[in-house]
């Protein structure tokens, strides 16, 4: 296994996060922001505050965003 490559996220986790994004933004008007918010909540247990600078999992964020943009979510 290549230790430099992040593990692929669990499909069940991705499905849950996609559902959370859709709940926050049913019209899909701001997928970038909503994906970031959902990944932040997944990692830190709460939605980010306005000036929250805590790290988020970029690979998970990008995978989630790609799923939403491709219509696979």
N, C-alpha and C positions, 0 to 999 in steps of 0.2 A: 504494500500500500504506500502511495506517495504521501508523505507527511506534510508537504508544502501545499497540497491541494485540500481545500476544506471538504468535509463530508457533505454529500447531498442531503438536503433537509428531508425529513420524514414526510411522505405524501399526505398522511393524515394531518400533520401539523400544517402543511401548506394549505390544505383544504379548509382547515379551521381559520387560518389567518385570512385567506381569501374571503371567507364568509364575513369575518369581522370588518374587512375593508368595505365590502358591499353594504354592510349595515351602517357604517359611518357615512358612506358616500354612494347612495343607491344610483345616482345619475352618472357616476364616474367622472365628475368634473375636475377632480384634483387627485389622481391616483398616486402621484409621487408623495404628496404630503400625507395622505391616508396610509400608504404602505409604511412610511417612516413611523407614523404614530402607532400603528398596530405592532410593528416589530419592537418599538420601544416598550409598549405595554407588555409584550411577551417576555422581554428581557428583564424589565424593572418592576413589573407588577402594577404599573399605572400609566395613563397617558401622559405625555410630556407637558410640562408647563411651557409658557411662552419663551422663556429664556433657558430651557433645559439644554445642557451641553454634554450630558452623559453619552458615552459611546453606544452605538448600536451595531448589530451584526450586518455589515455591508453586503456580504454574500447572500444572506437571507433576504435582505431588503431587495436586492437586484433580482433574485429569483422570483420573489413574490410579484414585483413590478412587471417582470417579463410575462409571468402567467396571466396577469390581468390584461396586459396589452395584447397578448396573443388570443385572448378569448378562451383560454383553457381553464380559467379559474372558475 
